Amino acid sequence: MTHDDLAQRLVNARHRHQLIATLEPERLPPDAATAYAIQQAVIAGLGKGTGGWKIGARSPGAAASGAPIPGALVLPSPARVERQNFFRVLVELEIAFRFAEPLAPRADVYSRDEVLAHVGQILPTIEIVDSRFAEWPNVAPLAQLADFQNNGALITGHAQPYATLARALDFVAPELELSFDGASLVPEAPGNPAGDPRELLVWFVNHCAASGITIEPEWTITTGSYVGAHRIEGPGLLHGHIDGLGEVEIEFV
């Protein structure tokens, strides 16, 4: 299985709703650059375009990573989702951003101030985490990166102007709630492992620039969970709220 084969297998897994049973160690992406190239091949193979990205880091200042989200899998809240469309369902409550205008690749690095000056909107999201690998989570990190960093779908709340909320919102420890059929899923100490998620946007813009990718203003860029990941086993109502941003909701059927 070549790396082109892995891209095709990921496309087939989504089209046919069939898990990839095994992934031989010698066929893993050898580096992050290959994994990111596989992502773009899968996006092209799916033929649905890009609707957003997920980005994150394990701690403040740590190396970031990200993956595109197919356009058909970015859904407005309230969303009604068939759980059987996924191999597994874990959910995360996040803050996301949209840029005010396209950001094209260029040779010069985008500065932090320049990136934040181009942010147009902010909104709450719930990411559905899934994987196309049968052995997940016991899958090599680079394979997970190639598989859109385990993205299943993204549910988007109401967007508001970023400039209006930038100074008032607590990006590190916002007041929030996530519940499934009324039972809270919020841990004792919620928080985004990356700290202020806006720092991830600087990496994202420059990653896309270096990869020859133009960032479109309709893309929703979600930036990591404040509550960890929670498995959803059956039907029910998932409700999220971030103080100052509003609500986001999924009905699993």
Secondary structure in CASP SS format (residue, H / E / C, confidence):
PFRMAT SS
TARGET T0000
AUTHOR 0000-0000-0000
METHOD secondary structure of the structure
MODEL  1
M C 1.00
T C 1.00
H H 1.00
D H 1.00
D H 1.00
L H 1.00
A H 1.00
Q H 1.00
R H 1.00
L H 1.00
V H 1.00
N H 1.00
A H 1.00
R H 1.00
H H 1.00
R H 1.00
H C 1.00
Q C 1.00
L C 1.00
I E 1.00
A C 1.00
T C 1.00
L C 1.00
E C 1.00
P H 1.00
E H 1.00
R H 1.00
L C 1.00
P C 1.00
P C 1.00
D C 1.00
A H 1.00
A H 1.00
T H 1.00
A H 1.00
Y H 1.00
A H 1.00
I H 1.00
Q H 1.00
Q H 1.00
A H 1.00
V H 1.00
I H 1.00
A H 1.00
G H 1.00
L H 1.00
G C 1.00
K C 1.00
G C 1.00
T E 1.00
G E 1.00
G E 1.00
W E 1.00
K E 1.00
I E 1.00
G E 1.00
A E 1.00
R C 1.00
S C 1.00
P C 1.00
G C 1.00
A C 1.00
A C 1.00
A E 1.00
S E 1.00
G E 1.00
A E 1.00
P E 1.00
I E 1.00
P E 1.00
G H 1.00
A H 1.00
L H 1.00
V E 1.00
L E 1.00
P E 1.00
S C 1.00
P C 1.00
A E 1.00
R E 1.00
V E 1.00
E C 1.00
R H 1.00
Q H 1.00
N H 1.00
F C 1.00
F C 1.00
R C 1.00
V C 1.00
L E 1.00
V E 1.00
E E 1.00
L E 1.00
E E 1.00
I E 1.00
A E 1.00
F E 1.00
R E 1.00
F E 1.00
A C 1.00
E C 1.00
P C 1.00
L E 1.00
A C 1.00
P C 1.00
R C 1.00
A C 1.00
D C 1.00
V C 1.00
Y C 1.00
S C 1.00
R H 1.00
D H 1.00
E H 1.00
V H 1.00
L H 1.00
A H 1.00
H C 1.00
V E 1.00
G E 1.00
Q E 1.00
I E 1.00
L E 1.00
P E 1.00
T E 1.00
I E 1.00
E E 1.00
I E 1.00
V E 1.00
D C 1.00
S C 1.00
R C 1.00
F E 1.00
A C 1.00
E C 1.00
W C 1.00
P C 1.00
N C 1.00
V C 1.00
A C 1.00
P H 1.00
L H 1.00
A H 1.00
Q H 1.00
L H 1.00
A H 1.00
D C 1.00
F H 1.00
Q H 1.00
N H 1.00
N E 1.00
G E 1.00
A E 1.00
L E 1.00
I E 1.00
T E 1.00
G C 1.00
H C 1.00
A C 1.00
Q E 1.00
P E 1.00
Y H 1.00
A H 1.00
T H 1.00
L H 1.00
A C 1.00
R C 1.00
A C 1.00
L C 1.00
D C 1.00
F C 1.00
V C 1.00
A C 1.00
P C 1.00
E C 1.00
L E 1.00
E E 1.00
L E 1.00
S E 1.00
F E 1.00
D C 1.00
G C 1.00
A E 1.00
S E 1.00
L C 1.00
V C 1.00
P C 1.00
E C 1.00
A C 1.00
P C 1.00
G C 1.00
N C 1.00
P C 1.00
A C 1.00
G C 1.00
D C 1.00
P C 1.00
R H 1.00
E H 1.00
L H 1.00
L H 1.00
V H 1.00
W H 1.00
F H 1.00
V H 1.00
N H 1.00
H H 1.00
C H 1.00
A H 1.00
A H 1.00
S H 1.00
G C 1.00
I C 1.00
T C 1.00
I E 1.00
E C 1.00
P C 1.00
E C 1.00
W C 1.00
T E 1.00
I E 1.00
T E 1.00
T E 1.00
G E 1.00
S E 1.00
Y C 1.00
V C 1.00
G C 1.00
A C 1.00
H E 1.00
R E 1.00
I C 1.00
E C 1.00
G C 1.00
P C 1.00
G E 1.00
L E 1.00
L E 1.00
H E 1.00
G E 1.00
H E 1.00
I E 1.00
D C 1.00
G C 1.00
L C 1.00
G E 1.00
E E 1.00
V E 1.00
E E 1.00
I E 1.00
E E 1.00
F E 1.00
V C 1.00
END
